[in-house]
Amino acid sequence: MRRLCLVMSAVTMLPAFALAAQPIGQIKTGSGSVTLTHDGRPTAAGPGDRVYREDVLTTGPDGSVGITFDDNSMMSLGPNSELALDQFRFDRTTHQGLFDSSLRKGTLAVKSGQIVQETPEAMHISTPAMILGVRGTEFVVRAEQ
């Protein structure tokens, strides 16, 4: 009986691990200093690099980066910016999902994708001063430190 419980526990945990390991998007453009922190390890980032849930993107004074996500949302960070990709779930069949991120500082331009088209209240962007509930398709936000 104990062995069965351990197996069942391991099986029920697999989807959570699978979600964490799946890329949620890809860097399409980048210039200057761009850092991607994945699993607590910062590395230089550029076009072609995959991004994952819970990653953090940081740009330096000369940096900018553009990311396309699995639901076709697009985000661009300007210089001296930091963005945490907090949550991302997307069902390719129903186009339902959830997209939460945190702009810790800097500028962010967003063009929402299929998640927002299907469920307008499913995307949120937190800043140090407020939380934006995204219902439109394109916007720009700036977070001061």
Buried (B, 14 or more C-beta within 10 A) or exposed (E): EEEEEEEEEEEEEEEEEEBEEBBBBBBBBBBEBBBBBBEEEEEEBEEEBBBBBBBBBBBEEEBBBBBBBBBBBBBBBBBBBBBBBBBBBBEEEEBBBBBBBBBBBBBBBBBBBBBBBBBBEBBBBBBEEEEBEBEEEEBEBEBEE
